[in-house]
Amino acid sequence: FSSMSQGPRKPTVEPSCPMRPLYWNRIQISDSSQQSMPTLWDSLEEPNLCDTNEFEYLFSKETAQEKKKALADSYEKKTKTKKIIKLLDGKRSQTVGILISSLHLEMKDIEHAVLN
């Protein structure tokens, strides 16, 4: 497409912060002077967007520092939780549990037998 066939372009809007990308396919409309019938786009009025703060707030990219802080906070939370260490696999643990309950021994006796 040459610049003559495109017609006048709107001025570009430069946001104050990086914005999220739009994943879309651009549709090219033929020049309105070559068309016999007016299109819907010819009759629409362009809205006045003087205040773009709301758009920037809603569609701005998060900065890398904010993401790093969020990951660091979640990592600290994970490390503070108590970890359960299993010495036996699930099936073996179940078998030992059944054996202990069938012997009718107290936990103190079992602990003493394991340690000595």
C-alpha positions as YAML, in Angstrom:
chain: A
units: angstrom
residues:
- id: 1
  name: PHE
  ca: [0.00, 0.00, 0.00]
- id: 2
  name: SER
  ca: [1.30, 3.41, -0.82]
- id: 3
  name: SER
  ca: [0.89, 6.37, 1.48]
- id: 4
  name: MET
  ca: [-1.37, 8.09, -1.07]
- id: 5
  name: SER
  ca: [-4.02, 5.36, -0.95]
- id: 6
  name: GLN
  ca: [-4.13, 5.17, 2.84]
- id: 7
  name: GLY
  ca: [-5.51, 8.63, 3.40]
- id: 8
  name: PRO
  ca: [-5.01, 10.71, 6.55]
- id: 9
  name: ARG
  ca: [-3.84, 8.84, 9.62]
- id: 10
  name: LYS
  ca: [-4.69, 9.57, 13.22]
- id: 11
  name: PRO
  ca: [-1.88, 10.92, 15.39]
- id: 12
  name: THR
  ca: [-0.17, 8.25, 17.47]
- id: 13
  name: VAL
  ca: [-0.82, 8.20, 21.19]
- id: 14
  name: GLU
  ca: [2.31, 7.81, 23.30]
- id: 15
  name: PRO
  ca: [1.48, 6.31, 26.74]
- id: 16
  name: SER
  ca: [3.58, 7.24, 29.75]
- id: 17
  name: CYS
  ca: [4.34, 3.57, 30.58]
- id: 18
  name: PRO
  ca: [4.77, 0.35, 28.56]
- id: 19
  name: MET
  ca: [1.45, -1.18, 27.56]
- id: 20
  name: ARG
  ca: [0.30, -4.77, 27.04]
- id: 21
  name: PRO
  ca: [0.25, -5.87, 23.41]
- id: 22
  name: LEU
  ca: [-2.96, -6.27, 21.45]
- id: 23
  name: TYR
  ca: [-3.20, -9.55, 19.59]
- id: 24
  name: TRP
  ca: [-5.32, -8.61, 16.64]
- id: 25
  name: ASN
  ca: [-5.35, -8.60, 12.86]
- id: 26
  name: ARG
  ca: [-5.58, -5.23, 11.21]
- id: 27
  name: ILE
  ca: [-8.32, -4.83, 8.61]
- id: 28
  name: GLN
  ca: [-7.57, -2.53, 5.69]
- id: 29
  name: ILE
  ca: [-10.57, -0.67, 4.28]
- id: 30
  name: SER
  ca: [-10.38, 0.71, 0.78]
- id: 31
  name: ASP
  ca: [-10.26, 4.48, 0.33]
- id: 32
  name: SER
  ca: [-13.72, 6.06, 0.87]
- id: 33
  name: SER
  ca: [-13.36, 8.29, -2.21]
- id: 34
  name: GLN
  ca: [-13.20, 5.17, -4.42]
- id: 35
  name: GLN
  ca: [-16.33, 3.60, -2.88]
- id: 36
  name: SER
  ca: [-19.77, 4.35, -4.28]
- id: 37
  name: MET
  ca: [-21.57, 3.94, -0.93]
- id: 38
  name: PRO
  ca: [-20.49, 5.45, 2.40]
- id: 39
  name: THR
  ca: [-19.47, 3.00, 5.10]
- id: 40
  name: LEU
  ca: [-20.38, 2.88, 8.76]
- id: 41
  name: TRP
  ca: [-16.92, 4.17, 9.63]
- id: 42
  name: ASP
  ca: [-17.52, 7.38, 7.67]
- id: 43
  name: SER
  ca: [-20.59, 8.21, 9.79]
- id: 44
  name: LEU
  ca: [-19.04, 7.48, 13.21]
- id: 45
  name: GLU
  ca: [-17.74, 10.31, 15.33]
- id: 46
  name: GLU
  ca: [-14.27, 9.93, 16.85]
- id: 47
  name: PRO
  ca: [-14.40, 10.04, 20.68]
- id: 48
  name: ASN
  ca: [-12.24, 12.60, 22.45]
- id: 49
  name: LEU
  ca: [-9.68, 10.77, 24.60]
- id: 50
  name: CYS
  ca: [-7.90, 13.54, 26.45]
- id: 51
  name: ASP
  ca: [-7.52, 11.63, 29.70]
- id: 52
  name: THR
  ca: [-5.77, 8.31, 29.03]
- id: 53
  name: ASN
  ca: [-4.91, 7.58, 32.68]
- id: 54
  name: GLU
  ca: [-7.64, 4.95, 33.03]
- id: 55
  name: PHE
  ca: [-6.45, 3.11, 29.91]
- id: 56
  name: GLU
  ca: [-2.87, 3.23, 31.15]
- id: 57
  name: TYR
  ca: [-3.94, 1.89, 34.54]
- id: 58
  name: LEU
  ca: [-6.00, -0.97, 33.07]
- id: 59
  name: PHE
  ca: [-3.69, -2.04, 30.24]
- id: 60
  name: SER
  ca: [-0.18, -1.19, 31.40]
- id: 61
  name: LYS
  ca: [2.47, -3.89, 31.67]
- id: 62
  name: GLU
  ca: [3.70, -4.80, 35.12]
- id: 63
  name: THR
  ca: [7.31, -3.84, 35.61]
- id: 64
  name: ALA
  ca: [9.91, -6.56, 36.11]
- id: 65
  name: GLN
  ca: [10.76, -5.30, 39.60]
- id: 66
  name: GLU
  ca: [7.18, -5.74, 40.83]
- id: 67
  name: LYS
  ca: [7.13, -9.31, 39.53]
- id: 68
  name: LYS
  ca: [10.44, -10.10, 41.21]
- id: 69
  name: LYS
  ca: [9.19, -8.77, 44.53]
- id: 70
  name: ALA
  ca: [6.03, -10.82, 44.25]
- id: 71
  name: LEU
  ca: [8.03, -13.97, 43.53]
- id: 72
  name: ALA
  ca: [10.41, -13.26, 46.40]
- id: 73
  name: ASP
  ca: [7.49, -12.81, 48.80]
- id: 74
  name: SER
  ca: [5.89, -16.07, 47.72]
- id: 75
  name: TYR
  ca: [9.23, -17.89, 48.04]
- id: 76
  name: GLU
  ca: [9.69, -16.59, 51.59]
- id: 77
  name: LYS
  ca: [6.19, -17.76, 52.49]
- id: 78
  name: LYS
  ca: [6.93, -21.22, 51.10]
- id: 79
  name: THR
  ca: [10.19, -21.56, 53.02]
- id: 80
  name: LYS
  ca: [8.56, -20.55, 56.32]
- id: 81
  name: THR
  ca: [6.04, -23.39, 56.16]
- id: 82
  name: LYS
  ca: [7.01, -26.63, 57.85]
- id: 83
  name: LYS
  ca: [8.02, -29.40, 55.49]
- id: 84
  name: ILE
  ca: [6.83, -32.93, 56.16]
- id: 85
  name: ILE
  ca: [9.57, -35.45, 55.52]
- id: 86
  name: LYS
  ca: [8.43, -38.97, 54.71]
- id: 87
  name: LEU
  ca: [10.84, -41.84, 55.30]
- id: 88
  name: LEU
  ca: [8.51, -44.52, 54.00]
- id: 89
  name: ASP
  ca: [6.46, -44.62, 50.83]
- id: 90
  name: GLY
  ca: [2.67, -44.57, 51.20]
- id: 91
  name: LYS
  ca: [2.04, -48.29, 50.90]
- id: 92
  name: ARG
  ca: [4.77, -49.23, 53.39]
- id: 93
  name: SER
  ca: [3.55, -46.55, 55.80]
- id: 94
  name: GLN
  ca: [0.02, -47.96, 55.65]
- id: 95
  name: THR
  ca: [1.31, -51.48, 56.33]
- id: 96
  name: VAL
  ca: [3.31, -50.31, 59.35]
- id: 97
  name: GLY
  ca: [0.27, -48.42, 60.65]
- id: 98
  name: ILE
  ca: [-1.87, -51.55, 60.43]
- id: 99
  name: LEU
  ca: [0.81, -53.57, 62.23]
- id: 100
  name: ILE
  ca: [1.12, -51.01, 65.04]
- id: 101
  name: SER
  ca: [-2.64, -50.90, 65.57]
- id: 102
  name: SER
  ca: [-2.86, -54.71, 65.61]
- id: 103
  name: LEU
  ca: [-0.13, -55.00, 68.29]
- id: 104
  name: HIS
  ca: [-2.05, -52.73, 70.69]
- id: 105
  name: LEU
  ca: [1.15, -51.08, 71.92]
- id: 106
  name: GLU
  ca: [1.53, -47.54, 73.14]
- id: 107
  name: MET
  ca: [3.55, -45.04, 71.13]
- id: 108
  name: LYS
  ca: [6.15, -44.78, 73.93]
- id: 109
  name: ASP
  ca: [6.91, -48.51, 73.70]
- id: 110
  name: ILE
  ca: [7.25, -48.37, 69.91]
- id: 111
  name: GLU
  ca: [9.50, -45.30, 70.11]
- id: 112
  name: HIS
  ca: [11.71, -47.02, 72.71]
- id: 113
  name: ALA
  ca: [11.98, -50.17, 70.54]
- id: 114
  name: VAL
  ca: [12.94, -48.16, 67.43]
- id: 115
  name: LEU
  ca: [15.58, -46.08, 69.21]
- id: 116
  name: ASN
  ca: [17.23, -49.00, 71.09]
...
